[in-house]
Amino acid sequence: MRFSFARSTFEAEMNKGAFTRQRIIEEAAPIFNQRGYAGCSMQDILDATGLEKGGVYRHFASKEELAVEAFRYALANTVRTRTEHLEEIPNAIDKLQHAIRHFVESPSFLPGGCPVMNTAIDSDDGNPELRRLAREAIRNWRSRLSKIVEDGIRSGEINKRVEPRRIANTIIATLEGALMISRLEGSRNAMKDVQASLETMLQGISSQANRVPARRPLRSPRQSPLKNRQKA
């Protein structure tokens, strides 16, 4: 009985600790995403969580470790949001259109915009682990889009001369660039413009776009009744 009580107490403490750790990550993620690694102080984290410094360092050895976990949390939720219902769509072109439309029309999971772009820029000269994770996130995003294109080529929906990696890189770079412009200008015009441009690109890589329509057989011109009477 005493052992059972001690075990349940231990499990309760473990659950409480895991809950607190997750809460710190969730509170820290939007701060890192908006202010960057260098711009986010531990005091900002303490203010957001309401914890003492020891309460945070009990779960994270350093600010860097917390920033890494906060990015992983932000990335996982961003990917889930962007790929929602994607597997329910049967056609490759429709899948790509859905992914683009979802990026343009759906708000970011966190305040401050796309965590991949923010972390990639912020970690350029700073945190090597964050830079590695951001690079891996871009690589995985490119792989997901490339696979959709490859599936479309195999099914005959997309022109076989199309290079999947090139299409994937074009989509990613165009969307992220437009997002940066939109944030700078405080307008969604750039996002809407690139959505239209990417839609045009997808129409161009469709196998239907390069088919030459079958020619109708030529018919001999009919003579009018007036001409027939004149000949008579």
Secondary structure, 3 states (H helix, E strand, C coil): CHHHHHHHHHHHHHHHHHHHHHHHHHHHHHHHHHHHHHHCCHHHHHHHHCCCHHHHHCCCCCHHHHHHHHHHHHHHHHHHHHCCCHHHCCCHHHHHHHHHHHHHHCCCCCCCCCHHHHHHHHCCCCCHHHHHHHHHHHHHHHHHHHHHHHHHHHCCCECCCCCHHHHHHHHHHHHHHHHHHHHHHCCCHHHHHHHHHHHHHHHHHEHHHHCCCCCCCCCCCCCCHHHHHHHC
